[in-house]
Amino acid sequence: MNLRFLKTVIAVSQHSSLNAAARSLGLSHSAVSLQIKALEEELKFQILDRSKRPPVLTAEGLALVEHARRMEDISSDIEALADRRRLHGRVTLGAVPSTISNITAPALAAIHAEHPDLKVELMVALSQRLIELVSDGTVHAALVTDPKMDDPNLALAGICNEPFHVITSLTEPLGSLDELLGERSFIWFDRRSRLSQQVEAYLLARGLRPKTAMEVDSFEAVEALVRYDLGVSILPKRALTEVPQGIRSWPLDAGAFERRVVLASRRNAPRSRLISKIAEAMRLPFA
């Protein structure tokens, strides 16, 4: 079986059309079609449903993609045996949106500089979804909020701890935190996230029931609403970043609670060396 043809099937799964897949591989549309047909003849099943426009992968084709990815990983690991200093091949990495600018992007830049032959595919989602994708093997590792779960199949490498803080506009008058959180409108980050569940538990433990004003799905959106004095919020104070302009940070009680960011992967994963290198790069004190 031609490994190059399997890489073509993977490319087809990643793009909206055969033309787009062909461009990503530096091939012509006809070359991609011929490779797919050759595989279909060899394997004796249909990979593409050509009755659809554009053609889509069949159920067997989707299953083939999963096996092809594993074979690609094995091939990369074999190549790496010749040079233990360099990483090769492909890795799929997940990350929660709030880690992209301060941890994920600079880490990927550092990894690319040291290992230019390593192709990193990035998937952005909330922690719960990324944990599911790690568990089923769709992604090799994911930068997530510590799931606090006892899963014997999951390995967690600590990256950083981020203490939570209250954020307000600069025009907010100084006063007690309880008064502030109990009287001002509260802006929530996605209530489905474990992060917001931590915040809610903290507030309830203090006997506070904030007046919900809005709920948005990014830290940047929360900060923008707070900056314009539309409410207050509680977020992690992200590592390696300054408090955004136009926002005042109020520290919570010492040791109140924090977000622990971890790199999650499957325990005893075949690409454990690669994953440990990624975790090492993410712990660097980026400038």
C-alpha positions as a LaTeX table, in Angstrom:
\begin{tabular}{lrrr}
\hline
Residue & $x$ (\AA) & $y$ (\AA) & $z$ (\AA) \\
\hline
Met1 & 0.00 & 0.00 & 0.00 \\
Asn2 & 1.39 & 3.37 & $-1.04$ \\
Leu3 & 1.79 & 5.64 & 1.99 \\
Arg4 & 1.76 & 8.68 & $-0.29$ \\
Phe5 & $-1.72$ & 7.73 & $-1.47$ \\
Leu6 & $-2.88$ & 7.45 & 2.13 \\
Lys7 & $-1.59$ & 10.97 & 2.76 \\
Thr8 & $-3.77$ & 12.07 & $-0.14$ \\
Val9 & $-6.83$ & 10.53 & 1.55 \\
Ile10 & $-5.96$ & 12.44 & 4.73 \\
Ala11 & $-5.70$ & 15.68 & 2.74 \\
Val12 & $-9.12$ & 15.03 & 1.16 \\
Ser13 & $-10.61$ & 14.67 & 4.66 \\
Gln14 & $-9.17$ & 18.04 & 5.66 \\
His15 & $-10.42$ & 20.12 & 2.73 \\
Ser16 & $-13.76$ & 21.06 & 1.27 \\
Ser17 & $-13.02$ & 19.78 & $-2.24$ \\
Leu18 & $-10.61$ & 17.63 & $-4.24$ \\
Asn19 & $-9.21$ & 20.79 & $-5.83$ \\
Ala20 & $-8.38$ & 22.23 & $-2.41$ \\
Ala21 & $-6.81$ & 18.94 & $-1.31$ \\
Ala22 & $-4.77$ & 18.83 & $-4.53$ \\
Arg23 & $-3.49$ & 22.38 & $-3.98$ \\
Ser24 & $-2.43$ & 21.54 & $-0.43$ \\
Leu25 & $-0.38$ & 18.62 & $-1.77$ \\
Gly26 & 1.04 & 20.44 & $-4.78$ \\
Leu27 & $-0.74$ & 18.00 & $-7.11$ \\
Ser28 & $-3.27$ & 18.30 & $-9.90$ \\
His29 & $-6.94$ & 17.40 & $-9.44$ \\
Ser30 & $-6.51$ & 14.45 & $-11.80$ \\
Ala31 & $-3.52$ & 13.12 & $-9.83$ \\
Val32 & $-5.55$ & 13.12 & $-6.62$ \\
Ser33 & $-8.45$ & 11.36 & $-8.36$ \\
Leu34 & $-6.14$ & 8.70 & $-9.81$ \\
Gln35 & $-4.54$ & 8.03 & $-6.42$ \\
Ile36 & $-7.95$ & 7.63 & $-4.77$ \\
Lys37 & $-9.13$ & 5.28 & $-7.53$ \\
Ala38 & $-5.96$ & 3.22 & $-7.23$ \\
Leu39 & $-6.56$ & 2.78 & $-3.51$ \\
Glu40 & $-10.21$ & 1.86 & $-4.11$ \\
Glu41 & $-9.16$ & $-0.84$ & $-6.57$ \\
Glu42 & $-6.55$ & $-2.20$ & $-4.16$ \\
Leu43 & $-8.81$ & $-2.15$ & $-1.08$ \\
Lys44 & $-11.99$ & $-3.25$ & $-2.89$ \\
Phe45 & $-14.24$ & $-0.58$ & $-1.35$ \\
Gln46 & $-15.37$ & 2.90 & $-2.27$ \\
Ile47 & $-13.50$ & 5.74 & $-0.55$ \\
Leu48 & $-15.40$ & 8.64 & $-2.14$ \\
Asp49 & $-19.11$ & 9.05 & $-2.70$ \\
Arg50 & $-19.01$ & 10.63 & $-6.16$ \\
Ser51 & $-22.78$ & 11.06 & $-6.32$ \\
Lys52 & $-22.33$ & 14.13 & $-4.09$ \\
Arg53 & $-21.02$ & 17.47 & $-5.33$ \\
Pro54 & $-18.34$ & 17.89 & $-4.25$ \\
Pro55 & $-17.54$ & 14.20 & $-3.56$ \\
Val56 & $-17.41$ & 13.25 & 0.12 \\
Leu57 & $-15.75$ & 10.42 & 2.01 \\
Thr58 & $-17.84$ & 7.30 & 2.55 \\
Ala59 & $-18.06$ & 5.65 & 5.97 \\
Glu60 & $-15.29$ & 3.28 & 4.87 \\
Gly61 & $-13.29$ & 6.27 & 3.62 \\
Leu62 & $-13.59$ & 7.99 & 7.01 \\
Ala63 & $-12.43$ & 4.81 & 8.76 \\
Leu64 & $-9.50$ & 4.63 & 6.35 \\
Val65 & $-8.50$ & 8.19 & 7.30 \\
Glu66 & $-8.16$ & 7.18 & 10.96 \\
His67 & $-5.92$ & 4.21 & 10.07 \\
Ala68 & $-3.96$ & 6.36 & 7.61 \\
Arg69 & $-3.26$ & 8.91 & 10.35 \\
Arg70 & $-1.88$ & 6.17 & 12.60 \\
Met71 & 0.33 & 4.89 & 9.79 \\
Glu72 & 1.57 & 8.42 & 9.13 \\
Asp73 & 2.46 & 8.76 & 12.82 \\
Ile74 & 4.33 & 5.45 & 12.78 \\
Ser75 & 6.21 & 6.49 & 9.64 \\
Ser76 & 7.20 & 9.78 & 11.29 \\
Asp77 & 8.42 & 7.97 & 14.40 \\
Ile78 & 10.54 & 5.63 & 12.29 \\
Glu79 & 12.08 & 8.60 & 10.48 \\
Ala80 & 12.81 & 10.22 & 13.83 \\
Leu81 & 14.95 & 7.23 & 14.87 \\
Ala82 & 17.59 & 8.44 & 12.44 \\
Asp83 & 17.80 & 11.83 & 14.14 \\
Arg84 & 16.78 & 11.93 & 17.81 \\
Arg85 & 17.35 & 15.69 & 17.91 \\
Arg86 & 14.69 & 16.57 & 15.35 \\
Leu87 & 10.95 & 15.91 & 15.30 \\
His88 & 9.31 & 14.89 & 12.04 \\
Gly89 & 5.87 & 14.28 & 10.60 \\
Arg90 & 2.53 & 15.55 & 11.83 \\
Val91 & 0.97 & 16.26 & 15.20 \\
Thr92 & $-2.55$ & 17.45 & 15.90 \\
Leu93 & $-2.69$ & 19.80 & 18.86 \\
Gly94 & $-5.80$ & 21.17 & 20.57 \\
Ala95 & $-5.99$ & 24.36 & 22.62 \\
Val96 & $-8.65$ & 26.32 & 24.45 \\
Pro97 & $-9.10$ & 29.81 & 22.89 \\
Ser98 & $-7.86$ & 31.67 & 25.97 \\
Thr99 & $-4.38$ & 30.09 & 25.65 \\
Ile100 & $-3.74$ & 30.94 & 22.00 \\
Ser101 & $-2.05$ & 34.34 & 22.29 \\
Asn102 & $-0.05$ & 33.86 & 25.49 \\
Ile103 & 0.97 & 30.16 & 25.42 \\
Thr104 & 0.03 & 28.26 & 22.26 \\
Ala105 & 1.23 & 30.68 & 19.55 \\
Pro106 & 4.67 & 31.42 & 21.05 \\
Ala107 & 5.15 & 27.72 & 21.87 \\
Leu108 & 4.36 & 26.69 & 18.30 \\
Ala109 & 6.77 & 29.33 & 16.99 \\
Ala110 & 9.54 & 27.96 & 19.23 \\
Ile111 & 8.77 & 24.38 & 18.15 \\
His112 & 8.78 & 25.31 & 14.46 \\
Ala113 & 12.12 & 27.10 & 14.79 \\
Glu114 & 13.73 & 24.01 & 16.34 \\
His115 & 11.84 & 21.35 & 14.37 \\
Pro116 & 10.93 & 22.75 & 10.92 \\
Asp117 & 10.03 & 19.27 & 9.59 \\
Leu118 & 7.24 & 18.87 & 12.14 \\
Lys119 & 3.80 & 19.82 & 10.81 \\
Val120 & 1.45 & 20.99 & 13.57 \\
Glu121 & $-2.31$ & 21.03 & 13.00 \\
Leu122 & $-4.20$ & 23.17 & 15.52 \\
Met123 & $-7.77$ & 22.63 & 16.70 \\
Val124 & $-9.45$ & 25.20 & 18.96 \\
Ala125 & $-12.35$ & 24.23 & 21.25 \\
Leu126 & $-13.45$ & 24.24 & 24.89 \\
Ser127 & $-11.68$ & 21.96 & 27.36 \\
Gln128 & $-14.41$ & 19.33 & 27.63 \\
Arg129 & $-14.57$ & 18.82 & 23.87 \\
Leu130 & $-10.80$ & 18.68 & 23.55 \\
Ile131 & $-10.54$ & 16.04 & 26.28 \\
Glu132 & $-13.00$ & 13.91 & 24.29 \\
Leu133 & $-10.90$ & 14.35 & 21.14 \\
Val134 & $-7.73$ & 13.35 & 23.01 \\
Ser135 & $-9.47$ & 10.27 & 24.42 \\
Asp136 & $-10.66$ & 9.05 & 21.03 \\
Gly137 & $-7.32$ & 9.77 & 19.35 \\
Thr138 & $-8.49$ & 12.58 & 17.06 \\
Val139 & $-5.86$ & 14.91 & 18.54 \\
His140 & $-2.52$ & 13.86 & 19.99 \\
Ala141 & $-2.51$ & 16.38 & 22.84 \\
Ala142 & $-4.51$ & 19.39 & 23.98 \\
Leu143 & $-3.84$ & 22.45 & 26.10 \\
Val144 & $-6.84$ & 22.57 & 28.45 \\
Thr145 & $-8.05$ & 23.56 & 31.88 \\
Asp146 & $-7.23$ & 20.72 & 34.29 \\
Pro147 & $-10.31$ & 18.45 & 34.04 \\
Lys148 & $-9.92$ & 17.24 & 37.65 \\
Met149 & $-10.93$ & 13.75 & 36.63 \\
Asp150 & $-9.45$ & 10.38 & 37.51 \\
Asp151 & $-8.99$ & 8.85 & 34.08 \\
Pro152 & $-6.30$ & 6.14 & 34.01 \\
Asn153 & $-5.96$ & 6.55 & 30.24 \\
Leu154 & $-5.22$ & 10.27 & 30.43 \\
Ala155 & $-1.82$ & 11.87 & 31.12 \\
Leu156 & $-1.70$ & 15.49 & 32.28 \\
Ala157 & 1.46 & 17.60 & 32.11 \\
Gly158 & 1.23 & 20.81 & 34.12 \\
Ile159 & 1.96 & 23.97 & 32.11 \\
Cys160 & 1.04 & 26.88 & 34.42 \\
Asn161 & $-1.30$ & 28.02 & 37.18 \\
Glu162 & $-3.35$ & 31.19 & 36.67 \\
Pro163 & $-4.99$ & 32.83 & 39.70 \\
Phe164 & $-8.48$ & 34.24 & 39.18 \\
His165 & $-9.09$ & 37.96 & 39.59 \\
Val166 & $-12.06$ & 40.31 & 39.48 \\
Ile167 & $-11.99$ & 42.74 & 36.56 \\
Thr168 & $-13.82$ & 46.08 & 36.38 \\
Ser169 & $-13.66$ & 49.24 & 34.32 \\
Leu170 & $-11.34$ & 52.01 & 35.44 \\
Thr171 & $-14.37$ & 54.13 & 36.38 \\
Glu172 & $-15.66$ & 51.60 & 38.91 \\
Pro173 & $-15.52$ & 53.16 & 42.41 \\
Leu174 & $-13.38$ & 51.34 & 44.95 \\
Gly175 & $-15.22$ & 49.32 & 47.59 \\
Ser176 & $-15.52$ & 45.81 & 49.00 \\
Leu177 & $-15.47$ & 42.88 & 46.59 \\
Asp178 & $-18.66$ & 41.41 & 48.04 \\
Glu179 & $-20.54$ & 44.65 & 47.42 \\
Leu180 & $-19.09$ & 44.91 & 43.93 \\
Leu181 & $-19.98$ & 41.32 & 42.97 \\
Gly182 & $-23.36$ & 41.42 & 44.63 \\
Glu183 & $-24.59$ & 44.73 & 43.22 \\
Arg184 & $-23.03$ & 45.16 & 39.76 \\
Ser185 & $-24.16$ & 43.31 & 36.64 \\
Phe186 & $-21.99$ & 40.23 & 36.06 \\
Ile187 & $-20.60$ & 39.24 & 32.66 \\
Trp188 & $-20.04$ & 35.51 & 32.27 \\
Phe189 & $-17.61$ & 33.64 & 30.12 \\
Asp190 & $-19.32$ & 30.58 & 28.56 \\
Arg191 & $-21.42$ & 29.06 & 31.39 \\
Arg192 & $-20.84$ & 25.55 & 29.99 \\
Ser193 & $-17.12$ & 25.76 & 30.72 \\
Arg194 & $-15.53$ & 24.28 & 33.81 \\
Leu195 & $-13.89$ & 27.66 & 34.36 \\
Ser196 & $-17.27$ & 29.36 & 34.89 \\
Gln197 & $-18.42$ & 26.49 & 37.08 \\
Gln198 & $-15.43$ & 27.23 & 39.32 \\
Val199 & $-16.39$ & 30.91 & 39.41 \\
Glu200 & $-20.01$ & 30.10 & 40.26 \\
Ala201 & $-18.96$ & 27.76 & 43.07 \\
Tyr202 & $-16.72$ & 30.50 & 44.51 \\
Leu203 & $-19.54$ & 33.05 & 44.44 \\
Leu204 & $-22.05$ & 30.69 & 46.01 \\
Ala205 & $-19.57$ & 29.82 & 48.77 \\
Arg206 & $-19.47$ & 33.55 & 49.61 \\
Gly207 & $-23.26$ & 33.75 & 49.57 \\
Leu208 & $-23.27$ & 35.86 & 46.41 \\
Arg209 & $-25.74$ & 35.58 & 43.55 \\
Pro210 & $-24.57$ & 38.02 & 40.90 \\
Lys211 & $-26.95$ & 39.76 & 38.55 \\
Thr212 & $-26.30$ & 38.12 & 35.23 \\
Ala213 & $-26.02$ & 40.73 & 32.48 \\
Met214 & $-24.44$ & 38.93 & 29.54 \\
Glu215 & $-22.71$ & 35.71 & 28.57 \\
Val216 & $-20.06$ & 35.57 & 25.84 \\
Asp217 & $-17.70$ & 32.93 & 24.50 \\
Ser218 & $-14.25$ & 34.52 & 24.71 \\
Phe219 & $-12.10$ & 36.22 & 27.34 \\
Glu220 & $-11.52$ & 39.12 & 24.95 \\
Ala221 & $-15.27$ & 39.69 & 24.63 \\
Val222 & $-15.70$ & 39.67 & 28.43 \\
Glu223 & $-12.86$ & 42.17 & 28.78 \\
Ala224 & $-14.29$ & 44.46 & 26.10 \\
Leu225 & $-17.69$ & 44.58 & 27.81 \\
Val226 & $-16.08$ & 45.24 & 31.19 \\
Arg227 & $-13.87$ & 47.97 & 29.72 \\
Tyr228 & $-16.99$ & 49.85 & 28.61 \\
Asp229 & $-18.46$ & 49.57 & 32.12 \\
Leu230 & $-21.27$ & 47.16 & 31.17 \\
Gly231 & $-20.55$ & 44.96 & 34.16 \\
Val232 & $-17.85$ & 43.16 & 36.12 \\
Ser233 & $-16.44$ & 39.66 & 35.81 \\
Ile234 & $-14.05$ & 37.07 & 37.21 \\
Leu235 & $-11.46$ & 35.50 & 34.90 \\
Pro236 & $-8.08$ & 33.82 & 35.24 \\
Lys237 & $-5.18$ & 36.27 & 35.16 \\
Arg238 & $-3.51$ & 34.76 & 32.12 \\
Ala239 & 0.15 & 33.82 & 32.38 \\
Leu240 & 2.71 & 36.03 & 30.62 \\
Thr241 & 0.18 & 38.79 & 29.87 \\
Glu242 & $-0.50$ & 42.20 & 31.37 \\
Val243 & $-3.92$ & 43.35 & 32.52 \\
Pro244 & $-5.60$ & 44.79 & 29.37 \\
Gln245 & $-5.74$ & 48.56 & 29.02 \\
Gly246 & $-8.87$ & 50.17 & 30.40 \\
Ile247 & $-9.40$ & 47.42 & 32.99 \\
Arg248 & $-8.69$ & 47.33 & 36.71 \\
Ser249 & $-7.68$ & 44.03 & 38.33 \\
Trp250 & $-8.87$ & 43.19 & 41.85 \\
Pro251 & $-7.00$ & 40.26 & 43.42 \\
Leu252 & $-9.08$ & 37.64 & 45.21 \\
Asp253 & $-8.21$ & 36.26 & 48.63 \\
Ala254 & $-4.78$ & 34.63 & 48.66 \\
Gly255 & $-5.10$ & 31.09 & 47.38 \\
Ala256 & $-8.83$ & 31.51 & 46.64 \\
Phe257 & $-8.74$ & 29.47 & 43.46 \\
Glu258 & $-6.87$ & 29.28 & 40.20 \\
Arg259 & $-6.98$ & 27.76 & 36.76 \\
Arg260 & $-4.42$ & 25.03 & 36.19 \\
Val261 & $-3.52$ & 24.73 & 32.52 \\
Val262 & $-2.31$ & 21.27 & 31.47 \\
Leu263 & $-1.31$ & 19.46 & 28.31 \\
Ala264 & $-3.55$ & 16.40 & 28.12 \\
Ser265 & $-2.64$ & 13.31 & 26.12 \\
Arg266 & $-3.38$ & 9.61 & 26.15 \\
Arg267 & $-1.24$ & 7.71 & 28.63 \\
Asn268 & 1.43 & 5.57 & 26.95 \\
Ala269 & 0.72 & 7.29 & 23.62 \\
Pro270 & 3.11 & 6.19 & 20.86 \\
Arg271 & 4.11 & 9.82 & 20.30 \\
Ser272 & 4.99 & 10.45 & 23.96 \\
Arg273 & 8.45 & 11.85 & 23.12 \\
Leu274 & 6.92 & 14.40 & 20.79 \\
Ile275 & 4.24 & 15.36 & 23.33 \\
Ser276 & 6.83 & 15.83 & 26.08 \\
Lys277 & 8.79 & 18.15 & 23.75 \\
Ile278 & 5.65 & 20.23 & 23.17 \\
Ala279 & 4.99 & 20.43 & 26.91 \\
Glu280 & 8.59 & 21.51 & 27.49 \\
Ala281 & 8.27 & 24.28 & 24.89 \\
Met282 & 5.02 & 25.52 & 26.43 \\
Arg283 & 6.68 & 25.93 & 29.82 \\
Leu284 & 9.27 & 28.35 & 28.42 \\
Pro285 & 9.14 & 31.95 & 29.74 \\
Phe286 & 8.34 & 33.56 & 26.40 \\
Ala287 & 9.47 & 37.16 & 25.92 \\
\hline
\end{tabular}
